[in-house]
Amino acid sequence: MPVSVTLGERVRQLRHEHDWTLAKLASNIGVSTSYLNDIEHDRTAPSLKTLLGIASALDLSVTGLLTGTHPYDLSGK
């Protein structure tokens, strides 16, 4: 059975893969570090605007961000 990863965990993992601080990603998408921290710890859900900003900053589609897969990757990995 696949391990479920939350959106916050995925955002944090991708931010680390880009070697960005919380402050750098927050600044890039125009939100406060505390708001982004709350998203990463699943204490709040991002607005659609913020979700789009996160995906864009991390060079992903929203689908890729939400699912953890490239939208054209049919393998589900």
N, CA, C and O atoms as a Maestro MAE file, in Angstrom:
{
 s_m_m2io_version
 :::
 2.0.0
}

f_m_ct {
 s_m_title
 :::
 protein
 m_atom[308] {
  # First column is atom index #
  i_m_mmod_type
  r_m_x_coord
  r_m_y_coord
  r_m_z_coord
  i_m_residue_number
  s_m_chain_name
  s_m_pdb_residue_name
  s_m_pdb_atom_name
  i_m_atomic_number
  :::
  1 25 0.845 -1.173 0.000 1 A "MET " " N  " 7
  2 3 0.000 0.000 0.000 1 A "MET " " CA " 6
  3 2 0.898 1.247 0.000 1 A "MET " " C  " 6
  4 15 1.827 1.328 0.804 1 A "MET " " O  " 8
  5 25 0.635 2.232 -0.899 2 A "PRO " " N  " 7
  6 3 1.487 3.419 -0.972 2 A "PRO " " CA " 6
  7 2 1.360 4.281 0.280 2 A "PRO " " C  " 6
  8 15 0.302 4.355 0.905 2 A "PRO " " O  " 8
  9 25 2.452 4.918 0.620 3 A "VAL " " N  " 7
  10 3 2.477 5.812 1.772 3 A "VAL " " CA " 6
  11 2 1.873 7.146 1.356 3 A "VAL " " C  " 6
  12 15 2.253 7.714 0.332 3 A "VAL " " O  " 8
  13 25 0.939 7.640 2.146 4 A "SER " " N  " 7
  14 3 0.289 8.910 1.847 4 A "SER " " CA " 6
  15 2 1.137 10.065 2.372 4 A "SER " " C  " 6
  16 15 1.576 10.056 3.522 4 A "SER " " O  " 8
  17 25 1.358 11.042 1.526 5 A "VAL " " N  " 7
  18 3 2.123 12.218 1.892 5 A "VAL " " CA " 6
  19 2 1.184 13.416 1.834 5 A "VAL " " C  " 6
  20 15 0.440 13.582 0.868 5 A "VAL " " O  " 8
  21 25 1.220 14.235 2.850 6 A "THR " " N  " 7
  22 3 0.356 15.408 2.869 6 A "THR " " CA " 6
  23 2 0.920 16.487 1.960 6 A "THR " " C  " 6
  24 15 2.091 16.455 1.582 6 A "THR " " O  " 8
  25 25 0.068 17.438 1.617 7 A "LEU " " N  " 7
  26 3 0.512 18.565 0.791 7 A "LEU " " CA " 6
  27 2 1.644 19.312 1.486 7 A "LEU " " C  " 6
  28 15 2.638 19.663 0.850 7 A "LEU " " O  " 8
  29 25 1.500 19.555 2.773 8 A "GLY " " N  " 7
  30 3 2.533 20.269 3.516 8 A "GLY " " CA " 6
  31 2 3.867 19.553 3.483 8 A "GLY " " C  " 6
  32 15 4.910 20.176 3.289 8 A "GLY " " O  " 8
  33 25 3.834 18.231 3.674 9 A "GLU " " N  " 7
  34 3 5.066 17.449 3.621 9 A "GLU " " CA " 6
  35 2 5.699 17.531 2.236 9 A "GLU " " C  " 6
  36 15 6.919 17.631 2.105 9 A "GLU " " O  " 8
  37 25 4.855 17.487 1.202 10 A "ARG " " N  " 7
  38 3 5.363 17.561 -0.168 10 A "ARG " " CA " 6
  39 2 6.002 18.928 -0.435 10 A "ARG " " C  " 6
  40 15 7.074 19.008 -1.036 10 A "ARG " " O  " 8
  41 25 5.344 19.996 0.011 11 A "VAL " " N  " 7
  42 3 5.902 21.342 -0.188 11 A "VAL " " CA " 6
  43 2 7.248 21.452 0.515 11 A "VAL " " C  " 6
  44 15 8.213 21.952 -0.062 11 A "VAL " " O  " 8
  45 25 7.315 20.988 1.752 12 A "ARG " " N  " 7
  46 3 8.564 21.057 2.512 12 A "ARG " " CA " 6
  47 2 9.664 20.254 1.824 12 A "ARG " " C  " 6
  48 15 10.796 20.724 1.707 12 A "ARG " " O  " 8
  49 25 9.335 19.039 1.365 13 A "GLN " " N  " 7
  50 3 10.319 18.194 0.690 13 A "GLN " " CA " 6
  51 2 10.825 18.865 -0.590 13 A "GLN " " C  " 6
  52 15 12.029 18.887 -0.846 13 A "GLN " " O  " 8
  53 25 9.925 19.400 -1.374 14 A "LEU " " N  " 7
  54 3 10.324 20.057 -2.622 14 A "LEU " " CA " 6
  55 2 11.142 21.317 -2.353 14 A "LEU " " C  " 6
  56 15 12.088 21.614 -3.081 14 A "LEU " " O  " 8
  57 25 10.778 22.050 -1.315 15 A "ARG " " N  " 7
  58 3 11.552 23.244 -0.942 15 A "ARG " " CA " 6
  59 2 12.970 22.839 -0.578 15 A "ARG " " C  " 6
  60 15 13.929 23.506 -0.967 15 A "ARG " " O  " 8
  61 25 13.104 21.761 0.159 16 A "HIS " " N  " 7
  62 3 14.443 21.285 0.545 16 A "HIS " " CA " 6
  63 2 15.225 20.815 -0.686 16 A "HIS " " C  " 6
  64 15 16.433 21.037 -0.775 16 A "HIS " " O  " 8
  65 25 14.541 20.170 -1.630 17 A "GLU " " N  " 7
  66 3 15.209 19.726 -2.858 17 A "GLU " " CA " 6
  67 2 15.749 20.917 -3.655 17 A "GLU " " C  " 6
  68 15 16.763 20.798 -4.342 17 A "GLU " " O  " 8
  69 25 15.071 22.058 -3.561 18 A "HIS " " N  " 7
  70 3 15.545 23.281 -4.223 18 A "HIS " " CA " 6
  71 2 16.585 24.006 -3.367 18 A "HIS " " C  " 6
  72 15 17.137 25.026 -3.779 18 A "HIS " " O  " 8
  73 25 16.846 23.474 -2.183 19 A "ASP " " N  " 7
  74 3 17.795 24.070 -1.232 19 A "ASP " " CA " 6
  75 2 17.404 25.500 -0.879 19 A "ASP " " C  " 6
  76 15 18.249 26.392 -0.799 19 A "ASP " " O  " 8
  77 25 16.090 25.699 -0.668 20 A "TRP " " N  " 7
  78 3 15.553 27.007 -0.306 20 A "TRP " " CA " 6
  79 2 15.158 27.030 1.156 20 A "TRP " " C  " 6
  80 15 14.693 26.034 1.710 20 A "TRP " " O  " 8
  81 25 15.351 28.171 1.763 21 A "THR " " N  " 7
  82 3 14.845 28.374 3.119 21 A "THR " " CA " 6
  83 2 13.346 28.644 3.040 21 A "THR " " C  " 6
  84 15 12.800 28.945 1.979 21 A "THR " " O  " 8
  85 25 12.710 28.526 4.181 22 A "LEU " " N  " 7
  86 3 11.290 28.863 4.272 22 A "LEU " " CA " 6
  87 2 11.078 30.306 3.841 22 A "LEU " " C  " 6
  88 15 10.129 30.612 3.120 22 A "LEU " " O  " 8
  89 25 11.970 31.194 4.286 23 A "ALA " " N  " 7
  90 3 11.858 32.612 3.955 23 A "ALA " " CA " 6
  91 2 11.999 32.865 2.454 23 A "ALA " " C  " 6
  92 15 11.311 33.725 1.905 23 A "ALA " " O  " 8
  93 25 12.882 32.127 1.791 24 A "LYS " " N  " 7
  94 3 13.084 32.337 0.352 24 A "LYS " " CA " 6
  95 2 11.841 31.941 -0.432 24 A "LYS " " C  " 6
  96 15 11.397 32.696 -1.298 24 A "LYS " " O  " 8
  97 25 11.267 30.769 -0.147 25 A "LEU " " N  " 7
  98 3 10.068 30.352 -0.868 25 A "LEU " " CA " 6
  99 2 8.915 31.290 -0.551 25 A "LEU " " C  " 6
  100 15 8.171 31.677 -1.452 25 A "LEU " " O  " 8
  101 25 8.756 31.658 0.704 26 A "ALA " " N  " 7
  102 3 7.681 32.569 1.094 26 A "ALA " " CA " 6
  103 2 7.803 33.891 0.336 26 A "ALA " " C  " 6
  104 15 6.814 34.418 -0.173 26 A "ALA " " O  " 8
  105 25 9.011 34.415 0.266 27 A "SER " " N  " 7
  106 3 9.241 35.668 -0.451 27 A "SER " " CA " 6
  107 2 8.931 35.521 -1.934 27 A "SER " " C  " 6
  108 15 8.337 36.413 -2.539 27 A "SER " " O  " 8
  109 25 9.332 34.398 -2.517 28 A "ASN " " N  " 7
  110 3 9.095 34.154 -3.948 28 A "ASN " " CA " 6
  111 2 7.605 34.103 -4.289 28 A "ASN " " C  " 6
  112 15 7.210 34.467 -5.397 28 A "ASN " " O  " 8
  113 25 6.782 33.656 -3.345 29 A "ILE " " N  " 7
  114 3 5.353 33.529 -3.647 29 A "ILE " " CA " 6
  115 2 4.516 34.628 -2.991 29 A "ILE " " C  " 6
  116 15 3.297 34.662 -3.165 29 A "ILE " " O  " 8
  117 25 5.153 35.516 -2.247 30 A "GLY " " N  " 7
  118 3 4.469 36.671 -1.692 30 A "GLY " " CA " 6
  119 2 3.609 36.394 -0.470 30 A "GLY " " C  " 6
  120 15 2.555 37.004 -0.289 30 A "GLY " " O  " 8
  121 25 4.073 35.454 0.380 31 A "VAL " " N  " 7
  122 3 3.365 35.174 1.626 31 A "VAL " " CA " 6
  123 2 4.347 35.282 2.791 31 A "VAL " " C  " 6
  124 15 5.560 35.341 2.593 31 A "VAL " " O  " 8
  125 25 3.813 35.306 3.986 32 A "SER " " N  " 7
  126 3 4.685 35.370 5.160 32 A "SER " " CA " 6
  127 2 5.288 33.995 5.444 32 A "SER " " C  " 6
  128 15 4.734 32.966 5.058 32 A "SER " " O  " 8
  129 25 6.419 34.001 6.116 33 A "THR " " N  " 7
  130 3 7.050 32.735 6.486 33 A "THR " " CA " 6
  131 2 6.162 31.957 7.453 33 A "THR " " C  " 6
  132 15 6.129 30.728 7.405 33 A "THR " " O  " 8
  133 25 5.449 32.651 8.322 34 A "SER " " N  " 7
  134 3 4.589 31.934 9.280 34 A "SER " " CA " 6
  135 2 3.429 31.247 8.555 34 A "SER " " C  " 6
  136 15 3.036 30.143 8.932 34 A "SER " " O  " 8
  137 25 2.875 31.892 7.515 35 A "TYR " " N  " 7
  138 3 1.801 31.273 6.740 35 A "TYR " " CA " 6
  139 2 2.319 30.041 6.004 35 A "TYR " " C  " 6
  140 15 1.667 28.997 6.009 35 A "TYR " " O  " 8
  141 25 3.483 30.155 5.375 36 A "LEU " " N  " 7
  142 3 4.061 29.018 4.673 36 A "LEU " " CA " 6
  143 2 4.401 27.899 5.654 36 A "LEU " " C  " 6
  144 15 4.214 26.722 5.343 36 A "LEU " " O  " 8
  145 25 4.893 28.254 6.820 37 A "ASN " " N  " 7
  146 3 5.182 27.264 7.847 37 A "ASN " " CA " 6
  147 2 3.903 26.521 8.251 37 A "ASN " " C  " 6
  148 15 3.922 25.304 8.436 37 A "ASN " " O  " 8
  149 25 2.808 27.249 8.386 38 A "ASP " " N  " 7
  150 3 1.523 26.622 8.718 38 A "ASP " " CA " 6
  151 2 1.080 25.668 7.606 38 A "ASP " " C  " 6
  152 15 0.519 24.608 7.888 38 A "ASP " " O  " 8
  153 25 1.327 26.035 6.353 39 A "ILE " " N  " 7
  154 3 0.996 25.148 5.231 39 A "ILE " " CA " 6
  155 2 1.847 23.886 5.307 39 A "ILE " " C  " 6
  156 15 1.331 22.775 5.182 39 A "ILE " " O  " 8
  157 25 3.152 24.058 5.513 40 A "GLU " " N  " 7
  158 3 4.060 22.911 5.561 40 A "GLU " " CA " 6
  159 2 3.755 21.967 6.716 40 A "GLU " " C  " 6
  160 15 4.048 20.774 6.633 40 A "GLU " " O  " 8
  161 25 3.174 22.483 7.781 41 A "HIS " " N  " 7
  162 3 2.826 21.641 8.929 41 A "HIS " " CA " 6
  163 2 1.348 21.268 8.935 41 A "HIS " " C  " 6
  164 15 0.822 20.784 9.938 41 A "HIS " " O  " 8
  165 25 0.681 21.499 7.796 42 A "ASP " " N  " 7
  166 3 -0.717 21.124 7.595 42 A "ASP " " CA " 6
  167 2 -1.655 21.711 8.643 42 A "ASP " " C  " 6
  168 15 -2.655 21.098 9.019 42 A "ASP " " O  " 8
  169 25 -1.311 22.912 9.107 43 A "ARG " " N  " 7
  170 3 -2.194 23.615 10.046 43 A "ARG " " CA " 6
  171 2 -3.202 24.484 9.314 43 A "ARG " " C  " 6
  172 15 -4.201 24.908 9.893 43 A "ARG " " O  " 8
  173 25 -2.937 24.751 8.029 44 A "THR " " N  " 7
  174 3 -3.853 25.523 7.199 44 A "THR " " CA " 6
  175 2 -3.719 25.059 5.760 44 A "THR " " C  " 6
  176 15 -2.673 24.562 5.343 44 A "THR " " O  " 8
  177 25 -4.789 25.230 5.017 45 A "ALA " " N  " 7
  178 3 -4.765 24.899 3.587 45 A "ALA " " CA " 6
  179 2 -4.490 26.178 2.801 45 A "ALA " " C  " 6
  180 15 -5.048 27.231 3.113 45 A "ALA " " O  " 8
  181 25 -3.648 26.093 1.802 46 A "PRO " " N  " 7
  182 3 -3.340 27.299 1.027 46 A "PRO " " CA " 6
  183 2 -4.522 27.720 0.161 46 A "PRO " " C  " 6
  184 15 -5.328 26.889 -0.258 46 A "PRO " " O  " 8
  185 25 -4.611 29.008 -0.095 47 A "SER " " N  " 7
  186 3 -5.597 29.511 -1.049 47 A "SER " " CA " 6
  187 2 -5.186 29.038 -2.434 47 A "SER " " C  " 6
  188 15 -4.056 28.589 -2.628 47 A "SER " " O  " 8
  189 25 -6.079 29.134 -3.383 48 A "LEU " " N  " 7
  190 3 -5.754 28.748 -4.758 48 A "LEU " " CA " 6
  191 2 -4.612 29.605 -5.295 48 A "LEU " " C  " 6
  192 15 -3.723 29.096 -5.979 48 A "LEU " " O  " 8
  193 25 -4.630 30.891 -4.992 49 A "LYS " " N  " 7
  194 3 -3.562 31.791 -5.438 49 A "LYS " " CA " 6
  195 2 -2.214 31.342 -4.877 49 A "LYS " " C  " 6
  196 15 -1.216 31.327 -5.597 49 A "LYS " " O  " 8
  197 25 -2.184 30.979 -3.600 50 A "THR " " N  " 7
  198 3 -0.943 30.522 -2.974 50 A "THR " " CA " 6
  199 2 -0.507 29.185 -3.555 50 A "THR " " C  " 6
  200 15 0.679 28.968 -3.801 50 A "THR " " O  " 8
  201 25 -1.466 28.289 -3.774 51 A "LEU " " N  " 7
  202 3 -1.152 26.994 -4.364 51 A "LEU " " CA " 6
  203 2 -0.527 27.166 -5.746 51 A "LEU " " C  " 6
  204 15 0.448 26.496 -6.084 51 A "LEU " " O  " 8
  205 25 -1.092 28.060 -6.532 52 A "LEU " " N  " 7
  206 3 -0.527 28.349 -7.852 52 A "LEU " " CA " 6
  207 2 0.882 28.927 -7.735 52 A "LEU " " C  " 6
  208 15 1.768 28.580 -8.515 52 A "LEU " " O  " 8
  209 25 1.082 29.808 -6.756 53 A "GLY " " N  " 7
  210 3 2.400 30.407 -6.546 53 A "GLY " " CA " 6
  211 2 3.443 29.384 -6.137 53 A "GLY " " C  " 6
  212 15 4.574 29.407 -6.623 53 A "GLY " " O  " 8
  213 25 3.058 28.484 -5.239 54 A "ILE " " N  " 7
  214 3 3.990 27.434 -4.789 54 A "ILE " " CA " 6
  215 2 4.366 26.548 -5.970 54 A "ILE " " C  " 6
  216 15 5.544 26.276 -6.202 54 A "ILE " " O  " 8
  217 25 3.360 26.101 -6.712 55 A "ALA " " N  " 7
  218 3 3.625 25.219 -7.857 55 A "ALA " " CA " 6
  219 2 4.541 25.904 -8.865 55 A "ALA " " C  " 6
  220 15 5.499 25.300 -9.349 55 A "ALA " " O  " 8
  221 25 4.250 27.156 -9.180 56 A "SER " " N  " 7
  222 3 5.061 27.892 -10.146 56 A "SER " " CA " 6
  223 2 6.494 28.054 -9.658 56 A "SER " " C  " 6
  224 15 7.440 27.837 -10.415 56 A "SER " " O  " 8
  225 25 6.655 28.434 -8.399 57 A "ALA " " N  " 7
  226 3 8.000 28.639 -7.848 57 A "ALA " " CA " 6
  227 2 8.818 27.349 -7.857 57 A "ALA " " C  " 6
  228 15 10.038 27.380 -8.016 57 A "ALA " " O  " 8
  229 25 8.135 26.215 -7.685 58 A "LEU " " N  " 7
  230 3 8.829 24.929 -7.643 58 A "LEU " " CA " 6
  231 2 8.864 24.242 -9.008 58 A "LEU " " C  " 6
  232 15 9.219 23.068 -9.113 58 A "LEU " " O  " 8
  233 25 8.489 24.989 -10.057 59 A "ASP " " N  " 7
  234 3 8.517 24.476 -11.438 59 A "ASP " " CA " 6
  235 2 7.648 23.237 -11.626 59 A "ASP " " C  " 6
  236 15 8.047 22.275 -12.282 59 A "ASP " " O  " 8
  237 25 6.449 23.278 -11.039 60 A "LEU " " N  " 7
  238 3 5.501 22.176 -11.158 60 A "LEU " " CA " 6
  239 2 4.154 22.693 -11.607 60 A "LEU " " C  " 6
  240 15 3.861 23.883 -11.495 60 A "LEU " " O  " 8
  241 25 3.343 21.794 -12.114 61 A "SER " " N  " 7
  242 3 1.939 22.120 -12.322 61 A "SER " " CA " 6
  243 2 1.246 21.955 -10.968 61 A "SER " " C  " 6
  244 15 1.796 21.324 -10.066 61 A "SER " " O  " 8
  245 25 0.072 22.504 -10.825 62 A "VAL " " N  " 7
  246 3 -0.689 22.306 -9.586 62 A "VAL " " CA " 6
  247 2 -0.980 20.820 -9.403 62 A "VAL " " C  " 6
  248 15 -0.914 20.303 -8.287 62 A "VAL " " O  " 8
  249 25 -1.302 20.136 -10.499 63 A "THR " " N  " 7
  250 3 -1.550 18.689 -10.430 63 A "THR " " CA " 6
  251 2 -0.331 17.959 -9.899 63 A "THR " " C  " 6
  252 15 -0.442 17.091 -9.033 63 A "THR " " O  " 8
  253 25 0.834 18.315 -10.424 64 A "GLY " " N  " 7
  254 3 2.068 17.690 -9.958 64 A "GLY " " CA " 6
  255 2 2.321 17.951 -8.484 64 A "GLY " " C  " 6
  256 15 2.769 17.065 -7.757 64 A "GLY " " O  " 8
  257 25 2.031 19.173 -8.045 65 A "LEU " " N  " 7
  258 3 2.214 19.511 -6.638 65 A "LEU " " CA " 6
  259 2 1.246 18.723 -5.759 65 A "LEU " " C  " 6
  260 15 1.641 18.185 -4.725 65 A "LEU " " O  " 8
  261 25 -0.010 18.654 -6.167 66 A "LEU " " N  " 7
  262 3 -1.020 17.977 -5.359 66 A "LEU " " CA " 6
  263 2 -0.852 16.466 -5.321 66 A "LEU " " C  " 6
  264 15 -1.106 15.836 -4.294 66 A "LEU " " O  " 8
  265 25 -0.429 15.889 -6.426 67 A "THR " " N  " 7
  266 3 -0.353 14.426 -6.498 67 A "THR " " CA " 6
  267 2 1.042 13.871 -6.274 67 A "THR " " C  " 6
  268 15 1.208 12.690 -5.967 67 A "THR " " O  " 8
  269 25 2.042 14.725 -6.430 68 A "GLY " " N  " 7
  270 3 3.412 14.238 -6.306 68 A "GLY " " CA " 6
  271 2 3.913 13.560 -7.566 68 A "GLY " " C  " 6
  272 15 4.974 12.937 -7.562 68 A "GLY " " O  " 8
  273 25 3.147 13.680 -8.652 69 A "THR " " N  " 7
  274 3 3.557 13.086 -9.918 69 A "THR " " CA " 6
  275 2 3.476 14.134 -11.003 69 A "THR " " C  " 6
  276 15 2.724 15.103 -10.891 69 A "THR " " O  " 8
  277 25 4.241 13.941 -12.037 70 A "HIS " " N  " 7
  278 3 4.150 14.784 -13.212 70 A "HIS " " CA " 6
  279 2 2.806 14.458 -13.858 70 A "HIS " " C  " 6
  280 15 2.424 13.288 -13.897 70 A "HIS " " O  " 8
  281 25 2.078 15.451 -14.366 71 A "PRO " " N  " 7
  282 3 0.755 15.161 -14.920 71 A "PRO " " CA " 6
  283 2 0.755 14.174 -16.078 71 A "PRO " " C  " 6
  284 15 -0.278 13.572 -16.367 71 A "PRO " " O  " 8
  285 25 1.880 13.997 -16.741 72 A "TYR " " N  " 7
  286 3 1.950 13.069 -17.852 72 A "TYR " " CA " 6
  287 2 2.599 11.743 -17.469 72 A "TYR " " C  " 6
  288 15 2.806 10.878 -18.319 72 A "TYR " " O  " 8
  289 25 2.917 11.588 -16.183 73 A "ASP " " N  " 7
  290 3 3.528 10.348 -15.691 73 A "ASP " " CA " 6
  291 2 2.409 9.401 -15.314 73 A "ASP " " C  " 6
  292 15 1.756 9.589 -14.288 73 A "ASP " " O  " 8
  293 25 2.184 8.404 -16.114 74 A "LEU " " N  " 7
  294 3 1.090 7.471 -15.879 74 A "LEU " " CA " 6
  295 2 1.489 6.329 -14.960 74 A "LEU " " C  " 6
  296 15 0.655 5.487 -14.628 74 A "LEU " " O  " 8
  297 25 2.751 6.284 -14.543 75 A "SER " " N  " 7
  298 3 3.209 5.194 -13.687 75 A "SER " " CA " 6
  299 2 2.726 5.353 -12.261 75 A "SER " " C  " 6
  300 15 2.690 4.378 -11.509 75 A "SER " " O  " 8
  301 25 2.349 6.577 -11.869 76 A "GLY " " N  " 7
  302 3 1.880 6.809 -10.508 76 A "GLY " " CA " 6
  303 2 2.989 6.894 -9.478 76 A "GLY " " C  " 6
  304 15 2.720 6.905 -8.277 76 A "GLY " " O  " 8
  305 25 4.238 6.954 -9.932 77 A "LYS " " N  " 7
  306 3 5.377 7.017 -8.993 77 A "LYS " " CA " 6
  307 2 5.697 8.439 -8.637 77 A "LYS " " C  " 6
  308 15 6.621 8.689 -7.862 77 A "LYS " " O  " 8
  :::
 }
 m_bond[307] {
  # First column is bond index #
  i_m_from
  i_m_to
  i_m_order
  :::
  1 1 2 1
  2 2 3 1
  3 3 4 2
  4 3 5 1
  5 5 6 1
  6 6 7 1
  7 7 8 2
  8 7 9 1
  9 9 10 1
  10 10 11 1
  11 11 12 2
  12 11 13 1
  13 13 14 1
  14 14 15 1
  15 15 16 2
  16 15 17 1
  17 17 18 1
  18 18 19 1
  19 19 20 2
  20 19 21 1
  21 21 22 1
  22 22 23 1
  23 23 24 2
  24 23 25 1
  25 25 26 1
  26 26 27 1
  27 27 28 2
  28 27 29 1
  29 29 30 1
  30 30 31 1
  31 31 32 2
  32 31 33 1
  33 33 34 1
  34 34 35 1
  35 35 36 2
  36 35 37 1
  37 37 38 1
  38 38 39 1
  39 39 40 2
  40 39 41 1
  41 41 42 1
  42 42 43 1
  43 43 44 2
  44 43 45 1
  45 45 46 1
  46 46 47 1
  47 47 48 2
  48 47 49 1
  49 49 50 1
  50 50 51 1
  51 51 52 2
  52 51 53 1
  53 53 54 1
  54 54 55 1
  55 55 56 2
  56 55 57 1
  57 57 58 1
  58 58 59 1
  59 59 60 2
  60 59 61 1
  61 61 62 1
  62 62 63 1
  63 63 64 2
  64 63 65 1
  65 65 66 1
  66 66 67 1
  67 67 68 2
  68 67 69 1
  69 69 70 1
  70 70 71 1
  71 71 72 2
  72 71 73 1
  73 73 74 1
  74 74 75 1
  75 75 76 2
  76 75 77 1
  77 77 78 1
  78 78 79 1
  79 79 80 2
  80 79 81 1
  81 81 82 1
  82 82 83 1
  83 83 84 2
  84 83 85 1
  85 85 86 1
  86 86 87 1
  87 87 88 2
  88 87 89 1
  89 89 90 1
  90 90 91 1
  91 91 92 2
  92 91 93 1
  93 93 94 1
  94 94 95 1
  95 95 96 2
  96 95 97 1
  97 97 98 1
  98 98 99 1
  99 99 100 2
  100 99 101 1
  101 101 102 1
  102 102 103 1
  103 103 104 2
  104 103 105 1
  105 105 106 1
  106 106 107 1
  107 107 108 2
  108 107 109 1
  109 109 110 1
  110 110 111 1
  111 111 112 2
  112 111 113 1
  113 113 114 1
  114 114 115 1
  115 115 116 2
  116 115 117 1
  117 117 118 1
  118 118 119 1
  119 119 120 2
  120 119 121 1
  121 121 122 1
  122 122 123 1
  123 123 124 2
  124 123 125 1
  125 125 126 1
  126 126 127 1
  127 127 128 2
  128 127 129 1
  129 129 130 1
  130 130 131 1
  131 131 132 2
  132 131 133 1
  133 133 134 1
  134 134 135 1
  135 135 136 2
  136 135 137 1
  137 137 138 1
  138 138 139 1
  139 139 140 2
  140 139 141 1
  141 141 142 1
  142 142 143 1
  143 143 144 2
  144 143 145 1
  145 145 146 1
  146 146 147 1
  147 147 148 2
  148 147 149 1
  149 149 150 1
  150 150 151 1
  151 151 152 2
  152 151 153 1
  153 153 154 1
  154 154 155 1
  155 155 156 2
  156 155 157 1
  157 157 158 1
  158 158 159 1
  159 159 160 2
  160 159 161 1
  161 161 162 1
  162 162 163 1
  163 163 164 2
  164 163 165 1
  165 165 166 1
  166 166 167 1
  167 167 168 2
  168 167 169 1
  169 169 170 1
  170 170 171 1
  171 171 172 2
  172 171 173 1
  173 173 174 1
  174 174 175 1
  175 175 176 2
  176 175 177 1
  177 177 178 1
  178 178 179 1
  179 179 180 2
  180 179 181 1
  181 181 182 1
  182 182 183 1
  183 183 184 2
  184 183 185 1
  185 185 186 1
  186 186 187 1
  187 187 188 2
  188 187 189 1
  189 189 190 1
  190 190 191 1
  191 191 192 2
  192 191 193 1
  193 193 194 1
  194 194 195 1
  195 195 196 2
  196 195 197 1
  197 197 198 1
  198 198 199 1
  199 199 200 2
  200 199 201 1
  201 201 202 1
  202 202 203 1
  203 203 204 2
  204 203 205 1
  205 205 206 1
  206 206 207 1
  207 207 208 2
  208 207 209 1
  209 209 210 1
  210 210 211 1
  211 211 212 2
  212 211 213 1
  213 213 214 1
  214 214 215 1
  215 215 216 2
  216 215 217 1
  217 217 218 1
  218 218 219 1
  219 219 220 2
  220 219 221 1
  221 221 222 1
  222 222 223 1
  223 223 224 2
  224 223 225 1
  225 225 226 1
  226 226 227 1
  227 227 228 2
  228 227 229 1
  229 229 230 1
  230 230 231 1
  231 231 232 2
  232 231 233 1
  233 233 234 1
  234 234 235 1
  235 235 236 2
  236 235 237 1
  237 237 238 1
  238 238 239 1
  239 239 240 2
  240 239 241 1
  241 241 242 1
  242 242 243 1
  243 243 244 2
  244 243 245 1
  245 245 246 1
  246 246 247 1
  247 247 248 2
  248 247 249 1
  249 249 250 1
  250 250 251 1
  251 251 252 2
  252 251 253 1
  253 253 254 1
  254 254 255 1
  255 255 256 2
  256 255 257 1
  257 257 258 1
  258 258 259 1
  259 259 260 2
  260 259 261 1
  261 261 262 1
  262 262 263 1
  263 263 264 2
  264 263 265 1
  265 265 266 1
  266 266 267 1
  267 267 268 2
  268 267 269 1
  269 269 270 1
  270 270 271 1
  271 271 272 2
  272 271 273 1
  273 273 274 1
  274 274 275 1
  275 275 276 2
  276 275 277 1
  277 277 278 1
  278 278 279 1
  279 279 280 2
  280 279 281 1
  281 281 282 1
  282 282 283 1
  283 283 284 2
  284 283 285 1
  285 285 286 1
  286 286 287 1
  287 287 288 2
  288 287 289 1
  289 289 290 1
  290 290 291 1
  291 291 292 2
  292 291 293 1
  293 293 294 1
  294 294 295 1
  295 295 296 2
  296 295 297 1
  297 297 298 1
  298 298 299 1
  299 299 300 2
  300 299 301 1
  301 301 302 1
  302 302 303 1
  303 303 304 2
  304 303 305 1
  305 305 306 1
  306 306 307 1
  307 307 308 2
  :::
 }
}
